[in-house]
Amino acid sequence: MKIDIREHERIDDLQRNGYRIIQNKKKFCFGMDAVLLSGFAQVKPGERVLDLGTGTGIIPILLEAKYEGKHYTGLEIQEDMAEMAARSVVLNGLEEKISIVEGDIRKAGEIFGLSVFDVVTSNPPYMNDSHGLKNPDLPKAIARHEVLCTLEDVVREAARLLRPGGRFYLVHRPHRLIEIITALTSHKLEPKRIKMVHPYADREANMVLIEAVRGGGSMVKVEAPVVVYREQGIYTDEIYEIYGY
């Protein structure tokens, strides 16, 4: 099947299962955070998975490549991004395993219903109004800043969407960790695993990965950190493993 590739778009090889993804260099391309989240999240056979704010559709595609989940859904508010992600699904012949839905994270519970997913993932906007300047390019601003949804919106809807005992996987910035944990626990999502991500072994963490369980007990495991680069331009073995090299 011929897939329409539009101006400024390119097809990138994901190095897993022969899968590829369409990206637009003028809008927003997935980054290391999405790849790390796909490596941190866990999906059991037969589980239903939802990615909130899926963007290019990278997380559902990578998770489908790794796990035997029943079905994967990506929710994306930007019409052109949702349409592009849907073309990537078709490009990989995954129409029966992955659905891309255009819609607002703030209304996700209304779109899908309550307690219907086993796993929810999200790589949400990191910056609120007090952190950094908004990118004047709207698609990138929406991806990076809390323009159309807040951390509270993402956590609230994840809690509504998950069945009891369901798992929420989030990648975010360490400087908002207290705010994140407060939001999670206020919606009965109990943090169970936390992993810091460091660009180099001697640098402070610049990302944090969190697993929370709906209705889980209050015990958290702080896992060994991820170090991205062994030296300039050379990933650590763990990163190569996550990428599937």
Salt bridges, closest charged atoms under 4 A:
ASP4 OD2 - ARG6 NE 2.83
GLU7 OE2 - HIS8 NE2 3.50
GLU9 OE2 - ARG87 NH2 2.71
ASP12 OD2 - ARG10 NE 2.85
GLU47 OE1 - ARG167 NH2 2.70
GLU64 OE2 - LYS97 NZ 3.51
ASP80 OD2 - LYS27 NZ 2.43
GLU83 OE1 - ARG6 NH1 2.93
GLU83 OE2 - ARG87 NE 3.03
ASP104 OD2 - ARG106 NH2 2.82
ASP118 OD1 - ARG163 NE 2.51
ASP129 OD1 - LYS134 NZ 2.71
GLU146 OE2 - ARG176 NH1 3.00
GLU152 OE2 - HIS187 NE2 2.61
ASP153 OD1 - ARG156 NH1 3.03
GLU157 OE2 - ARG156 NE 2.89
GLU157 OE1 - ARG160 NH1 3.19
GLU179 OE2 - ARG176 NH2 2.82
GLU211 OE2 - ARG193 NH1 3.24
GLU223 OE2 - ARG193 NE 2.64
GLU223 OE1 - LYS195 NZ 3.50
ASP237 OD1 - ARG230 NH1 3.56
